[in-house]
């Protein structure tokens, strides 16, 4: 895949991400991943990397017949750019509370692309946690009924 996962993570986090070549040894399970960029984006990149690792681990360790509610899922939603601040809250207090209450991870992408009014949000975790997080986010946005 020629680094497609790393490229996707770089695009989503707007950070530079690379695997230390000295730790990329066939047969060895551990790798060192380097992330460079502004602190807030590095933190977001770390969350995305952790989510990806959890997803891969759940797929690898998943017994056949595992219910969807037990597996890690990732969903992308869009919220009006003008309400991003209400979802994040002062010092990140609201989004931290939503993540704690729901058990899901939430990543609000950097900037709204030119000409668009909505911001991309990635929600990941166990299925029911993702559904709960989406509902809690929805409650912060007036006049929104469904996703």
PEZI-V130327 format. One record per residue. N is the residue number from 1. RES is the residue in three letters. PHI is phi in degrees with one decimal (* if undefined). PSI is psi in radians with two decimals (NA if undefined). D_LAST is the distance of its C-alpha to the last C-alpha in Angstrom with 1 decimal. Layout:
n = [N,N]
res = [RES,RES]
phi = [PHI,PHI]
psi = [PSI,PSI]
d_last = [D_LAST,D_LAST]
This chain:
n = [1,2,3,4,5,6,7,8,9,10,11,12,13,14,15,16,17,18,19,20,21,22,23,24,25,26,27,28,29,30,31,32,33,34,35,36,37,38,39,40,41,42,43,44,45,46,47,48,49,50,51,52,53,54,55,56,57,58,59,60,61,62,63,64,65,66,67,68,69,70,71,72,73,74,75,76,77,78,79,80,81,82,83,84,85,86,87,88,89,90,91,92,93,94,95,96,97,98,99,100,101,102,103,104,105,106,107,108,109,110,111,112,113,114,115,116,117,118,119,120,121,122,123,124,125,126,127,128,129,130,131,132,133,134,135,136,137,138,139,140,141,142,143,144,145,146,147]
res = [UNK,UNK,UNK,UNK,UNK,UNK,UNK,UNK,UNK,UNK,UNK,UNK,UNK,UNK,UNK,UNK,UNK,UNK,UNK,UNK,UNK,UNK,UNK,UNK,UNK,UNK,UNK,UNK,UNK,UNK,UNK,UNK,UNK,UNK,UNK,UNK,UNK,UNK,UNK,UNK,UNK,UNK,UNK,UNK,UNK,UNK,UNK,UNK,UNK,UNK,UNK,UNK,UNK,UNK,UNK,UNK,UNK,UNK,UNK,UNK,UNK,UNK,UNK,UNK,UNK,UNK,UNK,UNK,UNK,UNK,UNK,UNK,UNK,UNK,UNK,UNK,UNK,UNK,UNK,UNK,UNK,UNK,UNK,UNK,UNK,UNK,UNK,UNK,UNK,UNK,UNK,UNK,UNK,UNK,UNK,UNK,UNK,UNK,UNK,UNK,UNK,UNK,UNK,UNK,UNK,UNK,UNK,UNK,UNK,UNK,UNK,UNK,UNK,UNK,UNK,UNK,UNK,UNK,UNK,UNK,UNK,UNK,UNK,UNK,UNK,UNK,UNK,UNK,UNK,UNK,UNK,UNK,UNK,UNK,UNK,UNK,UNK,UNK,UNK,UNK,UNK,UNK,UNK,UNK,UNK,UNK,UNK]
phi = [*,54.3,77.5,-60.3,-65.7,-61.9,-61.4,-64.0,-63.8,-63.5,-64.3,-68.6,-93.9,59.8,-122.4,-90.8,-131.0,-151.2,-92.0,-61.3,-61.8,-69.0,-100.0,-89.0,-107.7,-54.1,87.8,-97.4,-78.0,-99.0,-133.9,-99.2,-108.6,-102.0,-132.1,-128.8,157.9,-61.1,-52.2,-61.9,-74.9,-63.0,-60.5,-63.9,-63.1,-61.0,-63.3,-62.2,-63.4,-61.9,-59.9,-63.3,-65.1,-63.8,-62.3,-63.3,-64.3,-66.2,-68.4,-68.7,-91.3,-71.0,-74.8,-63.8,86.3,-64.9,-73.2,-61.7,-69.8,-93.4,-92.4,-82.8,-124.0,-132.0,-125.8,-108.7,-126.5,-129.4,-124.0,-58.1,-55.9,-67.7,-104.8,-59.4,-59.8,-68.2,-77.3,-75.8,79.7,-63.5,63.6,81.8,-62.6,-70.2,-65.6,-63.4,-63.9,-61.5,-64.5,-67.8,-64.9,-88.7,82.8,-102.9,-100.7,-127.9,-125.3,-96.0,-65.9,-42.0,-132.6,-76.8,-59.4,-53.2,85.0,-112.0,-107.5,-113.3,-103.4,-76.7,-130.3,-106.1,-118.6,-138.0,146.7,-60.4,-48.5,-65.7,-63.7,-64.3,-63.3,-62.8,-62.8,-60.2,-65.1,-65.5,-64.7,-57.2,-64.8,-83.7,-113.6,-62.6,61.9,-109.4,-104.7,-141.7,-98.6]
psi = [-0.03,0.75,0.39,-0.67,-0.80,-0.75,-0.72,-0.77,-0.68,-0.75,-0.77,-0.68,-0.30,0.65,2.86,2.24,2.34,2.66,2.25,2.07,-0.43,-0.41,-0.01,1.24,2.14,2.40,-0.23,2.25,-0.35,2.47,2.65,2.17,2.20,2.45,2.27,2.39,-3.06,2.58,-0.80,-0.69,-0.58,-0.74,-0.77,-0.70,-0.72,-0.71,-0.78,-0.73,-0.77,-0.76,-0.76,-0.74,-0.72,-0.72,-0.82,-0.71,-0.72,-0.64,-0.68,-0.73,-0.04,2.14,2.71,2.50,0.12,2.38,2.69,-0.52,-0.31,-0.28,2.80,2.26,2.79,2.22,2.53,2.26,2.96,2.36,2.62,2.32,-0.59,-0.28,0.08,-0.75,-0.65,-0.55,-0.64,-0.83,2.92,2.16,0.31,0.21,-0.70,-0.85,-0.62,-0.73,-0.75,-0.76,-0.70,-0.78,-0.72,-0.50,0.12,2.81,2.48,2.27,2.06,2.08,2.62,-1.26,2.68,2.21,2.60,2.36,-0.04,2.65,-0.15,2.59,2.39,2.36,2.25,2.22,2.23,2.69,-2.91,2.61,-0.93,-0.60,-0.70,-0.74,-0.75,-0.76,-0.76,-0.72,-0.73,-0.66,-0.78,-0.66,-0.37,-0.18,2.00,2.61,0.42,2.24,-0.81,2.89,NA]
d_last = [32.1,34.0,31.9,28.5,26.8,28.6,27.8,24.1,24.4,26.5,24.1,21.2,23.4,25.8,28.7,31.6,31.6,34.5,36.1,39.6,41.9,44.4,42.1,40.8,43.5,43.1,43.1,42.2,38.8,38.3,37.5,37.4,34.4,35.0,32.4,33.5,31.8,31.1,30.7,27.0,26.1,28.5,26.8,23.4,25.2,26.8,23.4,22.2,25.6,25.5,22.1,23.6,26.8,25.1,23.1,26.4,28.4,26.1,26.4,30.2,30.9,28.6,30.8,30.2,28.3,26.2,23.1,19.6,19.2,22.1,21.2,19.7,16.4,14.7,11.1,10.2,7.3,8.3,9.3,12.0,15.3,17.0,15.0,15.7,18.9,17.4,15.3,18.5,21.0,24.7,26.1,22.8,23.2,19.6,18.0,21.0,20.6,17.0,18.2,21.2,19.6,17.0,19.4,16.9,17.6,15.5,16.7,15.9,17.6,20.7,20.5,18.4,20.1,22.4,21.0,17.3,15.6,12.7,13.5,12.6,12.0,13.1,12.8,15.6,17.6,18.2,15.4,15.2,15.5,12.5,10.5,12.4,12.0,8.3,9.0,12.0,10.5,8.2,11.6,13.2,11.5,13.0,11.8,8.0,7.2,3.8,0.0]
